[in-house]
Amino acid sequence: MSTPTPAPQTWSQRFESALHPTIAEFNASIGFDIQLIEFDLTGSQAHAKMLAKTGIISAAEGEQLVQGLEQIRQEYRQGQFQPGIEFEDVHFAVERRLTDLVGDVGKKLHTARSRNDQVGTDTRLYLRHHLDEIRQHLREFQTVLLTLAENHVETLIPGYTHLQRAQPLSLAHHLLAYFAMAQRDWERLGDVRKRVNQCPLGSGALAGTTFPIDRHYTAELLEFEGVYGNSLDGVSDRDFAIEFLGAASLIMVHLSRLSEEIILWSSEEFRFVRLKDNCATGSSIMPQKKNPDVPELVRGKTGRVFGHLQALLVLMKGLPLAYNKDLQDDKEALFDTVKTVKGSLECMAILLREGLEFQTDRLNQAVTDDFSNATDVADYLATKGVPFREAYNLVGKVVRTCLAQNKLLKDLTLVEWQDLHPQFEADIYRAIEPRQVVSARNSYGGTGFDQVRSALDRAKASLQ
């Protein structure tokens, strides 16, 4: 196994004794920041090329550094480079291994660079990479929603406000609401990416450097869109991380809302969906149970992501410029949020694609056994010249009468309708039929079938 040679810490000549072992363990970050190694190697290769280009080191030395760093990358990928806690962090471990490989030339890599701007660069490269992956997961989630919606344009589902039956909807319309949320999430992450994609390398510890570096060249090699214009801001800024955690929190909000609905829909009380065996578990004591584990876990993990956002906000609020050790704690929050959001999106997409089935017979029955067509009775009268508020009050009395007689609106005879108001005619039955109720809501963005089909076309276009 290739491991770097242990050596005194980089600041050891300033100190007369080593860190207390417990403090050393508390201080070390390599247990989690090893996740940055690929990005650290990439950033260091760009830095070495810049040092050579500007003549700070020779071209031959630059090539040695680049090749040595690439060898470390291969060792890591093959499981041969596994530095332990004695190296404190991934950056120091890489530097020590590089020196083992190329000798004293390896000690030149850190010229014109501080760990402060180095870790800031690595973190941005890491987050940029995973932002792109999360956006792809969002696209896959949207594609599943879109496919489901296309299959259920004319499937009806009760719509709710205050978790009370409100008005019937096209199931596709309901699903496309989540598509729209995911689209905002996708766009929001794209906006965050612009601020993630700024290069702090060259800011030094906090004040820049005396060496004639070319920051724009390094940024170009690393495909950053720009560089930080203030070195203090470059090493201490974590706005981009907070923005990402905020955007990630909203993704989890949307997944959690859908999860809550699936949990309700799969219950015996609703029976709107049936969970398939590949995405559910049973009870250790109740053999009849089938539990919606995926949406329950997503709902639970949402709070975890919220916590990371709150933690980083609190971490940042009291930090004076520039770098402070507190910032080491941003990484675990970022790493865990990336893992949680990716896993949640992937599992929810699987659940929707192959883990549940909408019970269309039950859904169709549900929209016929309530008073969710009451508004349409008021609209019916309004189209015949009755002021809406008067019509609204009249229908309220009709519903109260029906409830007292254990009837639905569809059960009233035409005579009973006309006793309530002379404007009622035989076409009232057509007006309150659930499919007509949905179809009639054809305003832009509404649940009418024609509008839903137009919305599907727009959704498809947004995925191009």
C-alpha positions as CSV (number, residue, x, y, z in Angstrom):
1,M,0.0,0.0,0.0
2,S,1.4,3.4,-0.9
3,T,1.1,5.8,2.0
4,P,2.9,9.1,2.5
5,T,5.8,9.2,4.8
6,P,4.9,10.7,8.2
7,A,6.5,14.0,8.9
8,P,6.2,16.9,11.3
9,Q,3.3,19.2,10.6
10,T,4.0,22.1,8.3
11,W,4.0,24.6,11.2
12,S,6.1,22.4,13.5
13,Q,9.2,24.6,13.5
14,R,7.2,27.3,15.3
15,F,6.2,24.9,18.1
16,E,8.3,23.1,20.6
17,S,6.0,20.2,21.1
18,A,3.5,18.1,19.2
19,L,-0.2,18.4,19.5
20,H,-1.9,16.4,22.3
21,P,-3.2,13.2,20.6
22,T,-6.8,13.9,21.5
23,I,-6.5,17.5,20.1
24,A,-4.8,16.1,17.0
25,E,-7.7,13.8,16.4
26,F,-10.2,16.6,17.1
27,N,-8.3,18.9,14.7
28,A,-8.0,16.5,11.8
29,S,-10.4,16.5,8.9
30,I,-8.9,13.8,6.7
31,G,-11.6,11.4,7.9
32,F,-14.1,13.3,5.7
33,D,-12.2,15.7,3.5
34,I,-10.6,12.7,1.7
35,Q,-13.7,13.1,-0.5
36,L,-12.1,16.2,-2.0
37,I,-9.0,14.3,-3.1
38,E,-9.8,14.1,-6.9
39,F,-10.6,17.8,-6.9
40,D,-7.5,18.6,-4.8
41,L,-5.4,16.7,-7.3
42,T,-7.0,18.5,-10.3
43,G,-6.6,21.9,-8.6
44,S,-3.0,21.2,-7.7
45,Q,-2.2,20.1,-11.3
46,A,-3.6,23.4,-12.6
47,H,-1.6,25.3,-10.0
48,A,1.6,23.5,-11.0
49,K,1.0,24.3,-14.7
50,M,0.5,28.0,-13.8
51,L,3.7,28.0,-11.7
52,A,5.6,26.7,-14.7
53,K,3.9,29.0,-17.2
54,T,4.9,32.1,-15.1
55,G,8.4,30.9,-14.6
56,I,8.1,30.5,-10.8
57,I,9.2,26.9,-11.3
58,S,10.8,25.3,-14.4
59,A,8.8,23.6,-17.1
60,A,10.4,20.3,-16.2
61,E,9.5,20.7,-12.5
62,G,5.9,21.6,-13.5
63,E,5.7,18.4,-15.5
64,Q,7.1,16.3,-12.6
65,L,4.5,17.7,-10.3
66,V,1.7,17.1,-12.7
67,Q,2.8,13.5,-13.4
68,G,3.3,12.8,-9.7
69,L,-0.2,14.1,-8.8
70,E,-1.6,11.9,-11.6
71,Q,0.2,8.9,-10.1
72,I,-1.4,9.7,-6.7
73,R,-4.8,9.8,-8.4
74,Q,-4.3,6.3,-9.8
75,E,-3.1,5.0,-6.4
76,Y,-6.2,6.4,-4.7
77,R,-8.5,5.0,-7.3
78,Q,-6.9,1.6,-6.9
79,G,-7.1,1.7,-3.1
80,Q,-3.4,2.0,-2.6
81,F,-3.3,5.6,-1.2
82,Q,-5.1,5.7,2.1
83,P,-3.6,8.3,4.4
84,G,-4.5,8.2,8.1
85,I,-5.2,10.8,10.7
86,E,-1.6,11.6,11.3
87,F,-1.7,13.7,8.1
88,E,-4.5,16.0,9.4
89,D,-6.1,16.7,6.1
90,V,-6.2,15.6,2.5
91,H,-4.1,18.5,1.2
92,F,-1.1,17.8,3.5
93,A,-1.4,14.1,2.8
94,V,-1.2,14.7,-1.0
95,E,1.7,17.0,-0.6
96,R,3.7,14.5,1.5
97,R,3.0,11.6,-0.9
98,L,4.0,13.8,-3.8
99,T,7.3,14.6,-2.1
100,D,7.8,10.8,-1.6
101,L,7.3,10.3,-5.4
102,V,9.2,13.2,-6.9
103,G,11.6,14.3,-4.1
104,D,12.2,17.9,-3.2
105,V,10.4,19.2,-6.3
106,G,7.2,18.2,-4.5
107,K,7.9,20.8,-1.8
108,K,7.6,23.5,-4.5
109,L,3.9,22.7,-5.2
110,H,2.7,24.9,-2.4
111,T,4.6,28.0,-3.7
112,A,2.2,31.0,-4.0
113,R,-0.6,29.0,-2.4
114,S,-2.2,28.7,1.1
115,R,-4.3,25.9,2.3
116,N,-7.0,28.6,2.7
117,D,-7.3,29.3,-1.0
118,Q,-6.6,25.6,-1.8
119,V,-9.4,24.2,0.3
120,G,-11.8,26.9,-1.1
121,T,-10.9,25.9,-4.6
122,D,-11.3,22.2,-3.9
123,T,-14.7,22.7,-2.3
124,R,-16.0,24.7,-5.2
125,L,-14.7,22.1,-7.7
126,Y,-16.4,19.4,-5.6
127,L,-19.7,21.3,-5.4
128,R,-19.7,22.2,-9.1
129,H,-19.3,18.6,-10.0
130,H,-22.1,17.4,-7.7
131,L,-24.4,20.3,-8.7
132,D,-24.3,19.0,-12.2
133,E,-25.1,15.5,-11.0
134,I,-28.0,16.7,-8.9
135,R,-29.4,18.6,-11.8
136,Q,-29.3,15.4,-13.8
137,H,-31.1,13.6,-11.1
138,L,-33.7,16.3,-11.1
139,R,-34.1,15.8,-14.9
140,E,-34.6,12.1,-14.4
141,F,-37.2,12.7,-11.6
142,Q,-39.0,15.2,-13.9
143,T,-39.0,12.6,-16.7
144,V,-40.7,10.0,-14.5
145,L,-43.3,12.6,-13.4
146,L,-43.9,13.5,-17.1
147,T,-44.4,9.9,-18.1
148,L,-46.8,9.3,-15.3
149,A,-48.7,12.5,-16.2
150,E,-49.0,11.5,-19.8
151,N,-50.6,8.3,-18.8
152,H,-53.1,9.9,-16.5
153,V,-54.4,13.0,-18.3
154,E,-58.0,11.9,-17.9
155,T,-57.6,10.1,-14.6
156,L,-59.4,12.1,-11.9
157,I,-58.3,12.7,-8.4
158,P,-59.9,14.7,-5.6
159,G,-58.1,18.0,-5.1
160,Y,-57.8,19.3,-1.5
161,T,-57.4,22.5,0.4
162,H,-57.0,22.3,4.2
163,L,-56.9,18.5,3.6
164,Q,-60.6,18.7,2.8
165,R,-62.2,17.8,-0.5
166,A,-62.2,20.9,-2.7
167,Q,-62.5,20.3,-6.4
168,P,-61.7,17.3,-8.7
169,L,-58.5,17.5,-10.8
170,S,-56.8,15.7,-13.6
171,L,-54.2,13.5,-11.9
172,A,-51.7,14.7,-14.6
173,H,-52.3,18.2,-13.5
174,H,-51.5,17.2,-9.9
175,L,-48.3,15.5,-11.0
176,L,-47.3,18.4,-13.2
177,A,-47.4,20.7,-10.1
178,Y,-44.4,18.7,-8.8
179,F,-42.8,18.8,-12.2
180,A,-43.0,22.6,-12.0
181,M,-41.4,22.6,-8.5
182,A,-38.6,20.4,-9.8
183,Q,-38.1,22.8,-12.8
184,R,-37.6,25.7,-10.4
185,D,-35.1,23.5,-8.4
186,W,-33.2,22.8,-11.6
187,E,-33.1,26.4,-12.6
188,R,-32.2,27.5,-9.0
189,L,-29.2,25.1,-8.9
190,G,-28.1,26.5,-12.3
191,D,-28.1,30.0,-10.8
192,V,-26.2,28.8,-7.7
193,R,-23.6,27.2,-10.0
194,K,-22.7,30.6,-11.4
195,R,-21.5,31.7,-7.9
196,V,-19.9,28.4,-7.1
197,N,-17.9,28.6,-10.3
198,Q,-15.6,31.5,-9.2
199,C,-12.0,30.7,-8.5
200,P,-10.4,31.8,-5.2
201,L,-7.0,30.2,-6.0
202,G,-4.3,32.9,-5.8
203,S,-5.9,34.6,-2.8
204,G,-3.2,33.1,-0.6
205,A,-3.9,33.0,3.1
206,L,-5.8,36.2,2.9
207,A,-3.8,38.9,1.2
208,G,-2.7,37.5,-2.2
209,T,1.0,36.7,-2.9
210,T,4.2,38.4,-3.9
211,F,4.8,35.8,-6.7
212,P,3.9,36.8,-10.3
213,I,1.1,34.3,-10.6
214,D,-1.6,34.2,-13.3
215,R,-4.9,33.7,-11.6
216,H,-6.9,33.9,-14.8
217,Y,-4.9,31.1,-16.4
218,T,-5.4,28.8,-13.4
219,A,-9.1,29.6,-13.5
220,E,-9.3,28.9,-17.2
221,L,-7.6,25.5,-16.7
222,L,-10.1,24.6,-14.0
223,E,-13.0,25.9,-16.2
224,F,-14.1,28.5,-13.7
225,E,-16.1,31.4,-15.1
226,G,-14.1,34.1,-13.1
227,V,-11.9,34.8,-10.2
228,Y,-12.5,36.4,-6.8
229,G,-11.6,40.1,-7.0
230,N,-10.9,40.4,-3.3
231,S,-8.5,38.0,-1.6
232,L,-10.1,38.3,1.8
233,D,-13.5,37.4,0.3
234,G,-11.9,34.7,-1.8
235,V,-10.7,32.6,1.2
236,S,-13.6,33.4,3.6
237,D,-16.7,33.3,1.4
238,R,-19.1,30.5,2.0
239,D,-22.2,32.2,0.5
240,F,-22.1,29.7,-2.3
241,A,-22.3,26.8,0.1
242,I,-25.2,28.4,2.0
243,E,-27.0,29.1,-1.3
244,F,-26.6,25.4,-2.3
245,L,-27.9,24.2,1.1
246,G,-30.9,26.6,0.7
247,A,-31.6,25.2,-2.8
248,A,-31.1,21.7,-1.5
249,S,-33.5,22.4,1.3
250,L,-36.2,23.5,-1.2
251,I,-35.6,20.3,-3.2
252,M,-36.2,18.3,-0.1
253,V,-39.3,20.4,0.7
254,H,-40.8,19.4,-2.6
255,L,-39.9,15.8,-2.3
256,S,-41.2,15.7,1.3
257,R,-44.6,17.2,0.2
258,L,-44.9,14.5,-2.5
259,S,-43.8,11.9,0.0
260,E,-46.5,13.0,2.5
261,E,-49.1,12.6,-0.3
262,I,-47.9,9.2,-1.3
263,I,-48.0,8.1,2.4
264,L,-51.6,9.3,2.7
265,W,-52.6,7.9,-0.7
266,S,-51.3,4.5,0.1
267,S,-53.2,4.2,3.4
268,E,-56.4,2.2,3.7
269,E,-58.3,5.4,4.3
270,F,-57.4,6.7,0.8
271,R,-56.4,3.7,-1.3
272,F,-55.4,6.0,-4.2
273,V,-52.1,4.1,-4.8
274,R,-50.9,0.5,-4.3
275,L,-47.3,0.1,-3.2
276,K,-45.4,-2.6,-5.0
277,D,-43.2,-5.1,-3.1
278,N,-40.0,-3.8,-4.6
279,C,-40.4,-0.4,-2.9
280,A,-42.0,-1.3,0.4
281,T,-41.3,-3.3,3.6
282,G,-43.5,-5.2,6.1
283,S,-43.9,-5.2,9.8
284,S,-42.0,-7.5,12.2
285,I,-45.2,-8.3,14.0
286,M,-48.2,-7.4,11.8
287,P,-48.1,-9.6,8.7
288,Q,-50.7,-7.6,6.8
289,K,-48.7,-4.4,6.8
290,K,-47.0,-2.8,3.8
291,N,-45.0,0.3,4.8
292,P,-44.1,3.3,2.6
293,D,-40.5,3.4,3.7
294,V,-39.1,5.4,0.8
295,P,-41.4,8.5,1.2
296,E,-41.1,8.2,5.0
297,L,-37.3,8.3,4.8
298,V,-37.3,11.2,2.4
299,R,-39.7,13.1,4.7
300,G,-37.4,12.4,7.6
301,K,-34.2,13.2,5.8
302,T,-35.6,16.6,4.9
303,G,-35.1,17.8,8.4
304,R,-31.5,16.6,8.2
305,V,-30.8,18.9,5.3
306,F,-32.6,21.8,7.0
307,G,-30.3,21.3,9.9
308,H,-27.2,21.6,7.8
309,L,-28.4,24.9,6.4
310,Q,-29.1,26.3,9.8
311,A,-25.7,25.0,11.1
312,L,-23.8,26.8,8.3
313,L,-25.7,30.0,8.7
314,V,-24.9,30.0,12.4
315,L,-21.3,29.0,11.7
316,M,-20.8,32.0,9.4
317,K,-22.7,34.7,11.3
318,G,-19.9,35.5,13.8
319,L,-16.7,34.9,11.8
320,P,-14.4,37.9,11.3
321,L,-12.4,38.1,8.2
322,A,-10.6,36.1,6.9
323,Y,-10.2,32.3,7.3
324,N,-11.1,30.7,10.6
325,K,-10.9,27.0,11.6
326,D,-14.7,27.0,12.0
327,L,-14.9,26.8,8.2
328,Q,-13.6,23.2,8.4
329,D,-17.1,22.3,9.5
330,D,-18.7,23.4,6.3
331,K,-17.6,20.2,4.5
332,E,-19.5,17.5,6.4
333,A,-22.7,19.6,6.0
334,L,-22.0,19.8,2.2
335,F,-21.0,16.2,1.8
336,D,-24.0,14.9,3.7
337,T,-26.4,17.2,1.9
338,V,-25.1,16.1,-1.5
339,K,-25.5,12.5,-0.6
340,T,-28.9,12.9,0.9
341,V,-30.4,14.9,-2.0
342,K,-29.0,12.6,-4.6
343,G,-30.3,9.5,-2.8
344,S,-33.7,11.0,-2.2
345,L,-34.1,12.0,-5.8
346,E,-33.0,8.7,-7.1
347,C,-35.2,6.6,-4.8
348,M,-38.3,8.8,-5.4
349,A,-37.8,8.4,-9.1
350,I,-37.6,4.6,-8.7
351,L,-40.7,4.7,-6.5
352,L,-42.7,6.6,-9.0
353,R,-41.5,4.7,-12.0
354,E,-41.8,1.1,-10.7
355,G,-42.8,1.1,-7.1
356,L,-46.5,2.2,-7.1
357,E,-49.6,2.0,-9.1
358,F,-52.5,4.4,-9.1
359,Q,-55.8,2.8,-8.4
360,T,-57.9,4.5,-11.1
361,D,-61.2,2.8,-10.1
362,R,-60.9,4.1,-6.6
363,L,-59.9,7.5,-7.8
364,N,-62.8,7.7,-10.1
365,Q,-65.1,6.6,-7.3
366,A,-63.7,9.2,-4.9
367,V,-64.6,12.2,-7.1
368,T,-68.2,11.1,-7.4
369,D,-69.0,10.7,-3.7
370,D,-68.6,14.2,-2.3
371,F,-69.6,17.9,-2.8
372,S,-66.4,19.0,-4.7
373,N,-68.7,20.0,-7.6
374,A,-70.5,22.6,-5.4
375,T,-68.6,25.5,-6.9
376,D,-69.7,24.4,-10.3
377,V,-73.3,24.8,-9.3
378,A,-72.6,28.4,-8.3
379,D,-70.8,29.0,-11.5
380,Y,-73.7,27.5,-13.4
381,L,-76.1,30.0,-11.9
382,A,-73.6,32.9,-12.4
383,T,-73.5,32.1,-16.2
384,K,-77.3,32.5,-16.2
385,G,-77.1,36.0,-14.7
386,V,-77.4,35.2,-11.0
387,P,-74.8,37.3,-9.0
388,F,-72.0,34.9,-7.9
389,R,-72.2,35.7,-4.2
390,E,-76.0,35.1,-4.2
391,A,-75.4,31.8,-6.1
392,Y,-72.7,30.9,-3.6
393,N,-75.0,31.4,-0.6
394,L,-77.8,29.5,-2.3
395,V,-75.5,26.5,-3.0
396,G,-74.3,26.5,0.6
397,K,-78.0,26.0,1.6
398,V,-78.3,23.3,-1.0
399,V,-75.4,21.4,0.4
400,R,-76.7,21.7,3.9
401,T,-80.1,20.3,2.8
402,C,-78.4,17.4,1.0
403,L,-76.3,16.6,4.1
404,A,-79.5,16.6,6.2
405,Q,-81.1,14.2,3.8
406,N,-78.0,12.0,3.2
407,K,-77.9,13.0,-0.5
408,L,-75.4,14.2,-3.0
409,L,-76.0,17.0,-5.4
410,K,-76.4,14.5,-8.3
411,D,-79.2,12.8,-6.4
412,L,-81.5,15.9,-6.4
413,T,-84.4,15.7,-8.9
414,L,-84.9,18.5,-11.4
415,V,-88.0,19.6,-9.5
416,E,-85.9,19.9,-6.4
417,W,-83.4,22.0,-8.3
418,Q,-86.0,24.3,-9.7
419,D,-87.6,24.7,-6.3
420,L,-84.2,26.0,-5.2
421,H,-83.9,28.4,-8.1
422,P,-85.9,28.7,-11.4
423,Q,-82.7,29.1,-13.5
424,F,-81.9,25.4,-13.0
425,E,-82.5,23.3,-16.0
426,A,-81.8,19.7,-17.0
427,D,-78.3,20.6,-18.1
428,I,-77.3,21.0,-14.4
429,Y,-76.6,17.3,-14.3
430,R,-74.0,17.6,-17.1
431,A,-72.5,20.6,-15.4
432,I,-71.8,18.8,-12.1
433,E,-70.6,15.5,-13.6
434,P,-66.9,15.2,-12.4
435,R,-65.3,14.8,-15.8
436,Q,-67.1,17.9,-17.0
437,V,-66.2,19.7,-13.9
438,V,-62.5,19.1,-14.6
439,S,-62.8,19.6,-18.4
440,A,-64.5,23.0,-17.9
441,R,-61.6,24.5,-16.0
442,N,-59.8,25.4,-19.2
443,S,-58.2,28.7,-18.2
444,Y,-54.5,28.9,-18.8
445,G,-52.7,26.8,-16.2
446,G,-55.9,25.1,-15.1
447,T,-56.8,21.4,-14.8
448,G,-59.0,21.2,-17.9
449,F,-57.8,18.4,-20.1
450,D,-56.9,20.6,-23.0
451,Q,-54.9,22.8,-20.7
452,V,-53.1,19.8,-19.2
453,R,-52.2,18.6,-22.7
454,S,-50.7,22.0,-23.4
455,A,-48.9,21.9,-20.1
456,L,-47.4,18.5,-21.1
457,D,-46.1,20.0,-24.3
458,R,-44.5,22.8,-22.4
459,A,-43.0,20.4,-19.9
460,K,-41.5,18.3,-22.7
461,A,-40.0,21.4,-24.3
462,S,-38.4,22.5,-21.0
463,L,-36.5,19.2,-20.9
464,Q,-34.9,19.7,-24.3
